């Protein structure tokens, strides 16, 4: 019985801890038009340059998230993406632990974005 209660509590808190929102490429694009929006690309510099990136995206590889402090993002809408949507889930969780309330993850990553023929930029601009 104790094991069942512990498992139930663990599932409840795990579910509540995931408050960021997964969004489609279409919804991500709509959110980009809002005010006070920051776009974070959490891939590697090589991916950012060679595979393309969303215009206006700030590159911060997810591997660096544990070592940086981003106080200016607390009052912003933060849009996060990676290649396929996996690393950006990790980044979204870390952002929430930092106290950022409005975090949106691009479900399917830039692969989904490109499949909709939405624009990308290449290289460093």
N, CA, C and O atoms as a GROMACS GRO file, in nm:
protein
  500
    1UNK      N    1   0.081  -0.119   0.000
    1UNK     CA    2   0.000   0.000   0.000
    1UNK      C    3   0.087   0.127   0.000
    1UNK      O    4   0.058   0.222  -0.073
    2UNK      N    5   0.193   0.127   0.082
    2UNK     CA    6   0.282   0.242   0.087
    2UNK      C    7   0.346   0.267  -0.049
    2UNK      O    8   0.362   0.381  -0.091
    3UNK      N    9   0.380   0.160  -0.117
    3UNK     CA   10   0.441   0.170  -0.249
    3UNK      C   11   0.344   0.236  -0.348
    3UNK      O   12   0.385   0.318  -0.430
    4UNK      N   13   0.216   0.200  -0.341
    4UNK     CA   14   0.114   0.255  -0.429
    4UNK      C   15   0.094   0.404  -0.402
    4UNK      O   16   0.082   0.483  -0.496
    5UNK      N   17   0.092   0.443  -0.276
    5UNK     CA   18   0.077   0.584  -0.241
    5UNK      C   19   0.198   0.663  -0.290
    5UNK      O   20   0.182   0.770  -0.350
    6UNK      N   21   0.317   0.611  -0.265
    6UNK     CA   22   0.439   0.677  -0.311
    6UNK      C   23   0.438   0.695  -0.462
    6UNK      O   24   0.470   0.803  -0.512
    7UNK      N   25   0.401   0.592  -0.535
    7UNK     CA   26   0.396   0.598  -0.681
    7UNK      C   27   0.293   0.700  -0.728
    7UNK      O   28   0.318   0.774  -0.823
    8UNK      N   29   0.179   0.705  -0.663
    8UNK     CA   30   0.074   0.801  -0.699
    8UNK      C   31   0.123   0.944  -0.677
    8UNK      O   32   0.101   1.031  -0.762
    9UNK      N   33   0.188   0.969  -0.565
    9UNK     CA   34   0.240   1.103  -0.536
    9UNK      C   35   0.348   1.139  -0.637
    9UNK      O   36   0.352   1.252  -0.686
   10UNK      N   37   0.435   1.046  -0.668
   10UNK     CA   38   0.542   1.070  -0.764
   10UNK      C   39   0.485   1.104  -0.902
   10UNK      O   40   0.532   1.198  -0.966
   11UNK      N   41   0.386   1.032  -0.947
   11UNK     CA   42   0.323   1.059  -1.076
   11UNK      C   43   0.256   1.196  -1.074
   11UNK      O   44   0.267   1.271  -1.171
   12UNK      N   45   0.188   1.229  -0.965
   12UNK     CA   46   0.120   1.358  -0.955
   12UNK      C   47   0.219   1.473  -0.968
   12UNK      O   48   0.197   1.566  -1.046
   13UNK      N   49   0.329   1.468  -0.892
   13UNK     CA   50   0.426   1.575  -0.897
   13UNK      C   51   0.504   1.578  -1.027
   13UNK      O   52   0.543   1.685  -1.073
   14UNK      N   53   0.526   1.464  -1.087
   14UNK     CA   54   0.593   1.460  -1.218
   14UNK      C   55   0.505   1.525  -1.322
   14UNK      O   56   0.553   1.599  -1.407
   15UNK      N   57   0.376   1.499  -1.316
   15UNK     CA   58   0.282   1.557  -1.412
   15UNK      C   59   0.274   1.707  -1.394
   15UNK      O   60   0.276   1.781  -1.492
   16UNK      N   61   0.265   1.754  -1.270
   16UNK     CA   62   0.256   1.896  -1.243
   16UNK      C   63   0.384   1.970  -1.280
   16UNK      O   64   0.380   2.089  -1.312
   17UNK      N   65   0.498   1.902  -1.274
   17UNK     CA   66   0.626   1.967  -1.302
   17UNK      C   67   0.640   2.004  -1.450
   17UNK      O   68   0.720   2.092  -1.484
   18UNK      N   69   0.565   1.940  -1.536
   18UNK     CA   70   0.573   1.968  -1.679
   18UNK      C   71   0.465   2.068  -1.714
   18UNK      O   72   0.355   2.031  -1.756
   19UNK      N   73   0.496   2.195  -1.698
   19UNK     CA   74   0.397   2.299  -1.724
   19UNK      C   75   0.422   2.370  -1.855
   19UNK      O   76   0.337   2.447  -1.900
   20UNK      N   77   0.537   2.348  -1.919
   20UNK     CA   78   0.558   2.410  -2.049
   20UNK      C   79   0.458   2.349  -2.147
   20UNK      O   80   0.400   2.243  -2.122
   21UNK      N   81   0.439   2.417  -2.258
   21UNK     CA   82   0.339   2.374  -2.355
   21UNK      C   83   0.406   2.331  -2.485
   21UNK      O   84   0.486   2.405  -2.542
   22UNK      N   85   0.374   2.211  -2.531
   22UNK     CA   86   0.416   2.166  -2.663
   22UNK      C   87   0.322   2.229  -2.765
   22UNK      O   88   0.200   2.224  -2.749
   23UNK      N   89   0.378   2.288  -2.870
   23UNK     CA   90   0.294   2.350  -2.974
   23UNK      C   91   0.337   2.302  -3.112
   23UNK      O   92   0.451   2.262  -3.132
   24UNK      N   93   0.244   2.308  -3.204
   24UNK     CA   94   0.272   2.274  -3.343
   24UNK      C   95   0.353   2.385  -3.408
   24UNK      O   96   0.368   2.494  -3.352
   25UNK      N   97   0.405   2.357  -3.526
   25UNK     CA   98   0.481   2.458  -3.601
   25UNK      C   99   0.393   2.580  -3.631
   25UNK      O  100   0.439   2.693  -3.626
   26UNK      N  101   0.267   2.555  -3.664
   26UNK     CA  102   0.176   2.666  -3.694
   26UNK      C  103   0.155   2.756  -3.571
   26UNK      O  104   0.159   2.878  -3.582
   27UNK      N  105   0.134   2.693  -3.456
   27UNK     CA  106   0.114   2.770  -3.333
   27UNK      C  107   0.243   2.843  -3.294
   27UNK      O  108   0.238   2.958  -3.249
   28UNK      N  109   0.357   2.778  -3.309
   28UNK     CA  110   0.486   2.839  -3.280
   28UNK      C  111   0.503   2.966  -3.364
   28UNK      O  112   0.546   3.069  -3.314
   29UNK      N  113   0.468   2.956  -3.491
   29UNK     CA  114   0.481   3.070  -3.582
   29UNK      C  115   0.390   3.185  -3.538
   29UNK      O  116   0.429   3.301  -3.545
   30UNK      N  117   0.269   3.153  -3.494
   30UNK     CA  118   0.178   3.256  -3.444
   30UNK      C  119   0.233   3.322  -3.318
   30UNK      O  120   0.226   3.444  -3.303
   31UNK      N  121   0.289   3.241  -3.228
   31UNK     CA  122   0.345   3.294  -3.104
   31UNK      C  123   0.463   3.388  -3.130
   31UNK      O  124   0.487   3.480  -3.053
   32UNK      N  125   0.535   3.364  -3.237
   32UNK     CA  126   0.650   3.447  -3.272
   32UNK      C  127   0.610   3.592  -3.298
   32UNK      O  128   0.691   3.682  -3.282
   33UNK      N  129   0.487   3.614  -3.337
   33UNK     CA  130   0.439   3.749  -3.371
   33UNK      C  131   0.403   3.831  -3.248
   33UNK      O  132   0.379   3.951  -3.259
   34UNK      N  133   0.399   3.767  -3.133
   34UNK     CA  134   0.363   3.838  -3.010
   34UNK      C  135   0.472   3.933  -2.965
   34UNK      O  136   0.585   3.931  -3.016
   35UNK      N  137   0.437   4.015  -2.869
   35UNK     CA  138   0.537   4.105  -2.812
   35UNK      C  139   0.608   4.034  -2.697
   35UNK      O  140   0.554   3.940  -2.638
   36UNK      N  141   0.727   4.078  -2.667
   36UNK     CA  142   0.802   4.022  -2.555
   36UNK      C  143   0.836   3.874  -2.575
   36UNK      O  144   0.830   3.795  -2.480
   37UNK      N  145   0.873   3.837  -2.697
   37UNK     CA  146   0.902   3.698  -2.732
   37UNK      C  147   1.051   3.679  -2.754
   37UNK      O  148   1.117   3.761  -2.817
   38UNK      N  149   1.103   3.569  -2.701
   38UNK     CA  150   1.242   3.528  -2.723
   38UNK      C  151   1.238   3.388  -2.783
   38UNK      O  152   1.166   3.301  -2.734
   39UNK      N  153   1.316   3.367  -2.889
   39UNK     CA  154   1.325   3.235  -2.952
   39UNK      C  155   1.461   3.177  -2.919
   39UNK      O  156   1.564   3.239  -2.944
   40UNK      N  157   1.461   3.055  -2.864
   40UNK     CA  158   1.586   2.987  -2.829
   40UNK      C  159   1.603   2.861  -2.912
   40UNK      O  160   1.516   2.774  -2.913
   41UNK      N  161   1.714   2.853  -2.981
   41UNK     CA  162   1.755   2.733  -3.054
   41UNK      C  163   1.855   2.664  -2.962
   41UNK      O  164   1.959   2.720  -2.930
   42UNK      N  165   1.824   2.542  -2.920
   42UNK     CA  166   1.907   2.475  -2.821
   42UNK      C  167   1.995   2.365  -2.882
   42UNK      O  168   2.041   2.275  -2.811
   43UNK      N  169   2.017   2.372  -3.013
   43UNK     CA  170   2.103   2.274  -3.081
   43UNK      C  171   2.249   2.316  -3.071
   43UNK      O  172   2.283   2.411  -3.001
   44UNK      N  173   2.332   2.244  -3.141
   44UNK     CA  174   2.475   2.278  -3.145
   44UNK      C  175   2.499   2.390  -3.245
   44UNK      O  176   2.416   2.413  -3.332
   45UNK      N  177   2.612   2.461  -3.234
   45UNK     CA  178   2.644   2.564  -3.333
   45UNK      C  179   2.650   2.508  -3.476
   45UNK      O  180   2.610   2.576  -3.571
   46UNK      N  181   2.699   2.386  -3.491
   46UNK     CA  182   2.706   2.325  -3.625
   46UNK      C  183   2.567   2.305  -3.684
   46UNK      O  184   2.545   2.333  -3.802
   47UNK      N  185   2.474   2.258  -3.603
   47UNK     CA  186   2.336   2.238  -3.651
   47UNK      C  187   2.273   2.373  -3.687
   47UNK      O  188   2.207   2.385  -3.790
   48UNK      N  189   2.294   2.471  -3.603
   48UNK     CA  190   2.239   2.605  -3.624
   48UNK      C  191   2.283   2.661  -3.758
   48UNK      O  192   2.204   2.717  -3.834
   49UNK      N  193   2.412   2.645  -3.787
   49UNK     CA  194   2.469   2.701  -3.909
   49UNK      C  195   2.432   2.620  -4.033
   49UNK      O  196   2.388   2.676  -4.133
   50UNK      N  197   2.450   2.489  -4.028
   50UNK     CA  198   2.438   2.406  -4.148
   50UNK      C  199   2.297   2.356  -4.178
   50UNK      O  200   2.260   2.340  -4.294
   51UNK      N  201   2.218   2.331  -4.071
   51UNK     CA  202   2.083   2.278  -4.093
   51UNK      C  203   1.978   2.388  -4.098
   51UNK      O  204   1.860   2.362  -4.122
   52UNK      N  205   2.021   2.509  -4.075
   52UNK     CA  206   1.930   2.623  -4.077
   52UNK      C  207   1.869   2.649  -3.941
   52UNK      O  208   1.866   2.563  -3.854
   53UNK      N  209   1.819   2.771  -3.926
   53UNK     CA  210   1.757   2.812  -3.800
   53UNK      C  211   1.644   2.910  -3.830
   53UNK      O  212   1.638   2.970  -3.937
   54UNK      N  213   1.557   2.924  -3.734
   54UNK     CA  214   1.445   3.016  -3.747
   54UNK      C  215   1.496   3.158  -3.728
   54UNK      O  216   1.575   3.186  -3.639
   55UNK      N  217   1.450   3.247  -3.814
   55UNK     CA  218   1.494   3.386  -3.809
   55UNK      C  219   1.470   3.445  -3.670
   55UNK      O  220   1.361   3.431  -3.613
   56UNK      N  221   1.572   3.509  -3.617
   56UNK     CA  222   1.562   3.572  -3.486
   56UNK      C  223   1.594   3.482  -3.369
   56UNK      O  224   1.589   3.525  -3.253
   57UNK      N  225   1.628   3.356  -3.398
   57UNK     CA  226   1.658   3.262  -3.290
   57UNK      C  227   1.792   3.292  -3.226
   57UNK      O  228   1.889   3.328  -3.293
   58UNK      N  229   1.796   3.276  -3.096
   58UNK     CA  230   1.920   3.290  -3.018
   58UNK      C  231   1.972   3.150  -2.990
   58UNK      O  232   1.901   3.066  -2.935
   59UNK      N  233   2.096   3.126  -3.026
   59UNK     CA  234   2.157   2.995  -3.005
   59UNK      C  235   2.213   2.983  -2.864
   59UNK      O  236   2.304   3.056  -2.826
   60UNK      N  237   2.156   2.890  -2.787
   60UNK     CA  238   2.211   2.853  -2.656
   60UNK      C  239   2.199   2.701  -2.648
   60UNK      O  240   2.093   2.649  -2.614
   61UNK      N  241   2.306   2.630  -2.678
   61UNK     CA  242   2.300   2.483  -2.672
   61UNK      C  243   2.252   2.434  -2.536
   61UNK      O  244   2.292   2.486  -2.432
   62UNK      N  245   2.167   2.334  -2.539
   62UNK     CA  246   2.107   2.283  -2.414
   62UNK      C  247   2.214   2.237  -2.316
   62UNK      O  248   2.192   2.241  -2.195
   63UNK      N  249   2.329   2.195  -2.364
   63UNK     CA  250   2.437   2.151  -2.275
   63UNK      C  251   2.486   2.266  -2.186
   63UNK      O  252   2.544   2.240  -2.080
   64UNK      N  253   2.464   2.390  -2.225
   64UNK     CA  254   2.510   2.504  -2.147
   64UNK      C  255   2.406   2.555  -2.048
   64UNK      O  256   2.439   2.637  -1.963
   65UNK      N  257   2.283   2.508  -2.058
   65UNK     CA  258   2.174   2.561  -1.976
   65UNK      C  259   2.202   2.553  -1.827
   65UNK      O  260   2.161   2.642  -1.753
   66UNK      N  261   2.268   2.452  -1.782
   66UNK     CA  262   2.294   2.437  -1.639
   66UNK      C  263   2.402   2.534  -1.589
   66UNK      O  264   2.420   2.548  -1.468
   67UNK      N  265   2.471   2.599  -1.680
   67UNK     CA  266   2.582   2.686  -1.642
   67UNK      C  267   2.553   2.834  -1.665
   67UNK      O  268   2.639   2.917  -1.638
   68UNK      N  269   2.435   2.867  -1.713
   68UNK     CA  270   2.405   3.007  -1.742
   68UNK      C  271   2.289   3.055  -1.657
   68UNK      O  272   2.211   2.975  -1.604
   69UNK      N  273   2.279   3.184  -1.644
   69UNK     CA  274   2.171   3.247  -1.569
   69UNK      C  275   2.101   3.342  -1.665
   69UNK      O  276   2.166   3.428  -1.724
   70UNK      N  277   1.971   3.327  -1.679
   70UNK     CA  278   1.895   3.405  -1.777
   70UNK      C  279   1.784   3.485  -1.708
   70UNK      O  280   1.666   3.459  -1.730
   71UNK      N  281   1.820   3.582  -1.624
   71UNK     CA  282   1.718   3.654  -1.548
   71UNK      C  283   1.625   3.738  -1.635
   71UNK      O  284   1.510   3.760  -1.596
   72UNK      N  285   1.670   3.783  -1.748
   72UNK     CA  286   1.589   3.868  -1.835
   72UNK      C  287   1.473   3.798  -1.904
   72UNK      O  288   1.392   3.862  -1.971
   73UNK      N  289   1.463   3.667  -1.888
   73UNK     CA  290   1.358   3.592  -1.957
   73UNK      C  291   1.232   3.572  -1.873
   73UNK      O  292   1.131   3.526  -1.926
   74UNK      N  293   1.235   3.606  -1.747
   74UNK     CA  294   1.122   3.577  -1.657
   74UNK      C  295   0.990   3.636  -1.704
   74UNK      O  296   0.885   3.575  -1.685
   75UNK      N  297   0.992   3.753  -1.763
   75UNK     CA  298   0.868   3.819  -1.805
   75UNK      C  299   0.843   3.805  -1.955
   75UNK      O  300   0.759   3.876  -2.011
   76UNK      N  301   0.914   3.715  -2.018
   76UNK     CA  302   0.902   3.697  -2.163
   76UNK      C  303   0.828   3.568  -2.197
   76UNK      O  304   0.815   3.478  -2.114
   77UNK      N  305   0.781   3.563  -2.320
   77UNK     CA  306   0.732   3.439  -2.377
   77UNK      C  307   0.852   3.374  -2.443
   77UNK      O  308   0.911   3.433  -2.534
   78UNK      N  309   0.888   3.255  -2.400
   78UNK     CA  310   1.008   3.189  -2.450
   78UNK      C  311   0.968   3.071  -2.538
   78UNK      O  312   0.902   2.978  -2.494
   79UNK      N  313   1.010   3.078  -2.664
   79UNK     CA  314   0.984   2.974  -2.762
   79UNK      C  315   1.112   2.894  -2.779
   79UNK      O  316   1.218   2.952  -2.808
   80UNK      N  317   1.104   2.763  -2.763
   80UNK     CA  318   1.223   2.678  -2.762
   80UNK      C  319   1.210   2.571  -2.870
   80UNK      O  320   1.104   2.511  -2.888
   81UNK      N  321   1.321   2.549  -2.942
   81UNK     CA  322   1.321   2.439  -3.040
   81UNK      C  323   1.459   2.378  -3.053
   81UNK      O  324   1.560   2.439  -3.018
   82UNK      N  325   1.461   2.257  -3.105
   82UNK     CA  326   1.584   2.186  -3.137
   82UNK      C  327   1.562   2.117  -3.272
   82UNK      O  328   1.484   2.165  -3.353
   83UNK      N  329   1.629   2.008  -3.295
   83UNK     CA  330   1.614   1.938  -3.422
   83UNK      C  331   1.480   1.865  -3.431
   83UNK      O  332   1.407   1.882  -3.528
   84UNK      N  333   1.448   1.785  -3.328
   84UNK     CA  334   1.328   1.701  -3.335
   84UNK      C  335   1.230   1.722  -3.220
   84UNK      O  336   1.122   1.662  -3.219
   85UNK      N  337   1.265   1.805  -3.124
   85UNK     CA  338   1.176   1.831  -3.012
   85UNK      C  339   1.215   1.763  -2.882
   85UNK      O  340   1.147   1.780  -2.782
   86UNK      N  341   1.322   1.686  -2.882
   86UNK     CA  342   1.364   1.615  -2.760
   86UNK      C  343   1.451   1.702  -2.669
   86UNK      O  344   1.421   1.717  -2.551
   87UNK      N  345   1.557   1.757  -2.722
   87UNK     CA  346   1.644   1.842  -2.640
   87UNK      C  347   1.571   1.965  -2.590
   87UNK      O  348   1.598   2.015  -2.481
   88UNK      N  349   1.478   2.014  -2.672
   88UNK     CA  350   1.405   2.134  -2.630
   88UNK      C  351   1.311   2.105  -2.513
   88UNK      O  352   1.279   2.196  -2.436
   89UNK      N  353   1.267   1.981  -2.497
   89UNK     CA  354   1.189   1.944  -2.378
   89UNK      C  355   1.277   1.959  -2.255
   89UNK      O  356   1.234   2.016  -2.155
   90UNK      N  357   1.400   1.910  -2.260
   90UNK     CA  358   1.493   1.926  -2.148
   90UNK      C  359   1.518   2.073  -2.119
   90UNK      O  360   1.516   2.115  -2.003
   91UNK      N  361   1.541   2.151  -2.222
   91UNK     CA  362   1.565   2.294  -2.206
   91UNK      C  363   1.443   2.364  -2.145
   91UNK      O  364   1.456   2.451  -2.060
   92UNK      N  365   1.324   2.325  -2.190
   92UNK     CA  366   1.200   2.385  -2.138
   92UNK      C  367   1.185   2.357  -1.989
   92UNK      O  368   1.143   2.445  -1.914
   93UNK      N  369   1.217   2.238  -1.948
   93UNK     CA  370   1.209   2.203  -1.806
   93UNK      C  371   1.307   2.286  -1.724
   93UNK      O  372   1.274   2.333  -1.615
   94UNK      N  373   1.428   2.303  -1.775
   94UNK     CA  374   1.528   2.382  -1.704
   94UNK      C  375   1.482   2.528  -1.695
   94UNK      O  376   1.498   2.591  -1.590
   95UNK      N  377   1.427   2.581  -1.803
   95UNK     CA  378   1.377   2.719  -1.802
   95UNK      C  379   1.269   2.737  -1.696
   95UNK      O  380   1.267   2.838  -1.626
   96UNK      N  381   1.181   2.640  -1.684
   96UNK     CA  382   1.077   2.648  -1.582
   96UNK      C  383   1.137   2.643  -1.441
   96UNK      O  384   1.089   2.711  -1.351
   97UNK      N  385   1.240   2.562  -1.423
   97UNK     CA  386   1.307   2.558  -1.292
   97UNK      C  387   1.371   2.692  -1.259
   97UNK      O  388   1.390   2.724  -1.142
   98UNK      N  389   1.404   2.769  -1.362
   98UNK     CA  390   1.461   2.902  -1.342
   98UNK      C  391   1.352   3.005  -1.310
   98UNK      O  392   1.383   3.121  -1.281
   99UNK      N  393   1.226   2.963  -1.315
   99UNK     CA  394   1.117   3.054  -1.282
   99UNK      C  395   1.047   3.118  -1.401
   99UNK      O  396   0.965   3.208  -1.383
  100UNK      N  397   1.079   3.073  -1.520
  100UNK     CA  398   1.016   3.128  -1.640
  100UNK      C  399   0.881   3.060  -1.658
  100UNK      O  400   0.874   2.937  -1.662
  101UNK      N  401   0.774   3.138  -1.670
  101UNK     CA  402   0.639   3.085  -1.668
  101UNK      C  403   0.582   3.053  -1.806
  101UNK      O  404   0.505   2.959  -1.821
  102UNK      N  405   0.619   3.130  -1.907
  102UNK     CA  406   0.560   3.112  -2.040
  102UNK      C  407   0.663   3.050  -2.134
  102UNK      O  408   0.736   3.120  -2.205
  103UNK      N  409   0.667   2.917  -2.134
  103UNK     CA  410   0.763   2.842  -2.214
  103UNK      C  411   0.686   2.753  -2.311
  103UNK      O  412   0.597   2.678  -2.272
  104UNK      N  413   0.722   2.763  -2.440
  104UNK     CA  414   0.656   2.685  -2.545
  104UNK      C  415   0.760   2.607  -2.624
  104UNK      O  416   0.858   2.664  -2.673
  105UNK      N  417   0.739   2.478  -2.635
  105UNK     CA  418   0.830   2.388  -2.705
  105UNK      C  419   0.773   2.354  -2.842
  105UNK      O  420   0.657   2.314  -2.854
  106UNK      N  421   0.855   2.369  -2.946
  106UNK     CA  422   0.815   2.332  -3.081
  106UNK      C  423   0.817   2.181  -3.096
  106UNK      O  424   0.922   2.120  -3.109
  107UNK      N  425   0.699   2.122  -3.093
  107UNK     CA  426   0.686   1.977  -3.106
  107UNK      C  427   0.732   1.937  -3.245
  107UNK      O  428   0.681   1.988  -3.345
  108UNK      N  429   0.827   1.846  -3.252
  108UNK     CA  430   0.881   1.803  -3.381
  108UNK      C  431   1.002   1.884  -3.425
  108UNK      O  432   1.065   1.851  -3.526
  109UNK      N  433   1.035   1.989  -3.351
  109UNK     CA  434   1.154   2.068  -3.377
  109UNK      C  435   1.158   2.134  -3.513
  109UNK      O  436   1.056   2.152  -3.580
  110UNK      N  437   1.279   2.170  -3.554
  110UNK     CA  438   1.295   2.238  -3.681
  110UNK      C  439   1.261   2.146  -3.798
  110UNK      O  440   1.230   2.193  -3.908
  111UNK      N  441   1.268   2.015  -3.776
  111UNK     CA  442   1.226   1.922  -3.882
  111UNK      C  443   1.079   1.944  -3.915
  111UNK      O  444   1.040   1.944  -4.032
  112UNK      N  445   0.997   1.961  -3.812
  112UNK     CA  446   0.854   1.988  -3.833
  112UNK      C  447   0.835   2.125  -3.899
  112UNK      O  448   0.754   2.140  -3.990
  113UNK      N  449   0.911   2.223  -3.853
  113UNK     CA  450   0.906   2.359  -3.908
  113UNK      C  451   0.935   2.355  -4.059
  113UNK      O  452   0.862   2.414  -4.139
  114UNK      N  453   1.042   2.287  -4.095
  114UNK     CA  454   1.080   2.278  -4.237
  114UNK      C  455   0.978   2.198  -4.319
  114UNK      O  456   0.956   2.228  -4.436
  115UNK      N  457   0.916   2.097  -4.258
  115UNK     CA  458   0.817   2.017  -4.331
  115UNK      C  459   0.696   2.100  -4.372
  115UNK      O  460   0.624   2.064  -4.464
  116UNK      N  461   0.674   2.211  -4.302
  116UNK     CA  462   0.564   2.304  -4.335
  116UNK      C  463   0.609   2.410  -4.434
  116UNK      O  464   0.533   2.500  -4.469
  117UNK      N  465   0.735   2.400  -4.478
  117UNK     CA  466   0.796   2.498  -4.569
  117UNK      C  467   0.801   2.638  -4.509
  117UNK      O  468   0.793   2.737  -4.582
  118UNK      N  469   0.814   2.645  -4.377
  118UNK     CA  470   0.832   2.774  -4.312
  118UNK      C  471   0.978   2.816  -4.332
  118UNK      O  472   1.066   2.731  -4.346
  119UNK      N  473   1.004   2.946  -4.333
  119UNK     CA  474   1.139   2.994  -4.368
  119UNK      C  475   1.245   2.962  -4.263
  119UNK      O  476   1.219   2.963  -4.142
  120UNK      N  477   1.364   2.935  -4.312
  120UNK     CA  478   1.482   2.918  -4.226
  120UNK      C  479   1.597   2.997  -4.287
  120UNK      O  480   1.598   3.026  -4.406
  121UNK      N  481   1.691   3.032  -4.202
  121UNK     CA  482   1.812   3.100  -4.244
  121UNK      C  483   1.928   3.005  -4.226
  121UNK      O  484   1.925   2.916  -4.141
  122UNK      N  485   2.032   3.025  -4.306
  122UNK     CA  486   2.152   2.942  -4.296
  122UNK      C  487   2.272   3.029  -4.266
  122UNK      O  488   2.274   3.148  -4.300
  123UNK      N  489   2.373   2.969  -4.202
  123UNK     CA  490   2.494   3.042  -4.169
  123UNK      C  491   2.473   3.131  -4.048
  123UNK      O  492   2.377   3.114  -3.972
  124UNK      N  493   2.563   3.226  -4.030
  124UNK     CA  494   2.558   3.319  -3.917
  124UNK      C  495   2.520   3.456  -3.969
  124UNK      O  496   2.588   3.512  -4.055
  125UNK      N  497   2.412   3.509  -3.919
  125UNK     CA  498   2.368   3.643  -3.964
  125UNK      C  499   2.353   3.735  -3.848
  125UNK      O  500   2.316   3.852  -3.866
   0.00000   0.00000   0.00000
